[in-house]
Amino acid sequence: MSSISCFFQGLVDAVKERVPVAEHRQCARHIYANFKKRFKGEQYRKLFWAAEASTTQPKFEVEMNSIKTIDPLAYEHLMERDPKSWCRAFFEVDRACDAYENGISESFNSVIDLARKRPLLTMLEEIRIYAMERMYKMLLEGQSWGNLKICPSIRLKISKLKKQQRYDISCIL
């Protein structure tokens, strides 16, 4: 086991010890990035993301069996990564977040990259200033929406869904 793997396993074990009810999740994008190094092709990409996004265990099994049909080694590779930590079908239903990748964390880490190289108090102050400036910027943006209770990008998505729904016969049945 590499020193990085040992570090992360130690971190996972420490969290389990201190917060036993915490659900451990892995970043699906990282799982897929490592997967595609060995198993290349559009079919693998589509099947991986279909399996990852499955919301029920039977649906997950269907997608994984499709992968197994193509290459049993690809199936084994993914199953060794503990699907309970990267597939929605296994996530706890009472959790407030169904995220399966950690893009927000990575974005934040990239923003504070320079601050992380500074002495502790300077780093914390720079992060505090960044967070306050970002909250203020988002407040101003929200105020520019006027009386809207729902932000414009979500309103646009809802509008598109309404148009699509008109032609969806399954909604009527």
N, C-alpha and C positions, 0 to 999 in steps of 0.2 A: 504494500500500500504506500502510495507517495505521501510526502509530508503534508501536501495540500489536502489529500483525502483524509489523512489522520486528523488534521485540523478541523475539517468540516464534520467528520464523524464525532469528534470531541464536542463540537458546538451543538450538534443534534442531541447527543447524550446529555449535555448540560441543560439544554432547554427541557428535555423530557423529565429530568430530575427536578428542576425548579418549577416548571409549569406542566404538570403531567396531563392536563386536559387540552393542551395546545395541539393543534393538528399540524403535522409536518407536511409541507408541500414542496415539490421541486418545480423549477421553471421548465415548462414544456418546450420553450424555444431552445433551451440548452440541451434538453434530452434529444430534441430533433436534430440540432446541429451536430451532435456526436453521432447520432443514428445515420445521418446522411453521408458521413464520411465513409461508412462501410457499405451502405445500401443506397445506391444512387438511382434516381429516376422519379418521374412525375407520379407514377402509380404509388410509390412508397410515400411521397409527400402527401398526396390526397388521403391515402388510407390512414397514415399516422394522425393527421389533423382530424379526420372523421372519428377515429378511435378516441382521441383526446377530448373531443367535444361531446362525446356520447354522454347522455344524461341518465341512462339506465345501464345496468350491468349486461342484460341481453344484447342491447345495441352495441356495447363495447365488444362483447364476445364475437358478434357478427363481423365487425370491422377487423378485429384481431385475427379471426379465422381466415379472412381474405388475405391478410398479410402472410399467415402461415401457409396458405395454398401457394403463394408465389415463392416464398423462401422460409422454411422452418427456422433457419438461423436468425433471420430478421425478427421473427416472432419471439424467439428465445431472448434475443438481445433486449427487446422492449420489456418483456416480462421480468427480466432480471433487474430492471430499474424500478420496480415496485409501482405498478399502475395506480395503486391507492393514493400515491402522493402526486400524481400528475394528470389524472383523468377525472373529469367532472362527475362521472357516474359514482365515484367512491367518496366524493367530498361530503363532509357532514352537512346536512340540510339546514341545521340551525345556525350556521356560521353566517356572518354578515357579508362575506366576500366570496365570490365564486371565481376569482381570478386564478388563472393557471399559468401565468408567466409574471415575471417581476420587472417589467419595463419601467414602472414608476420608480422603483428603487434604483434601477440603473440610470435613469434620467437624472434623478436627484444626485446620485453619486458623481455623475459627470459634471454637474453644475458646481459641486463643492470640491472638485478635484484639487484645485489650487489651495483652498482653505485647509484641506486635510494634511497638507505638507507644512503647515505653520505650527507654532507652539499651541498648546491646548487652549488657553484662554483666547488667543487671537483667532484660532479656528472656530471656537464656539461663537465668538462675537461676529465673525463674518457670516456664519450660517444663520445666526439670529437676524442680522441685517438683511440677508437674502430673503429669508422667510417673510419678514415684515414687508419688504418692498413688493414681493410677489403677492401677498395678501391684499395690499393696498391697490396694486394694479388690477387684480381680479375684482375687487370691490368697485373700482371705477368702471370696469367693463360691464359688470352686472348692472350698475346704475344707468349705463347708457341704453339698456334695454327698455327703459320706461317701466310701464306697469306689468310687464310680462312676468308670469310666475315660472315659466319654463324657458330655458335658454334657447336662443335661435337655432343652434345645431340640432337639438332634440326636437324642436318644433318642426324642422324640416324633415327629420326622420319619420315623425308621426304623420306628417302630411303625405309622404311617399307611401307609408304603410296603408293609409286610408285609401289611396288610389289603387294600390295593389289588391286590397281587400275587396273592392268592388267586383273584381273578376274571379275571386276565389270561391268556388262553389262549395268547398268543404265548410266554410263559415255558415252556410245556410242549413246544411244537413245536420 
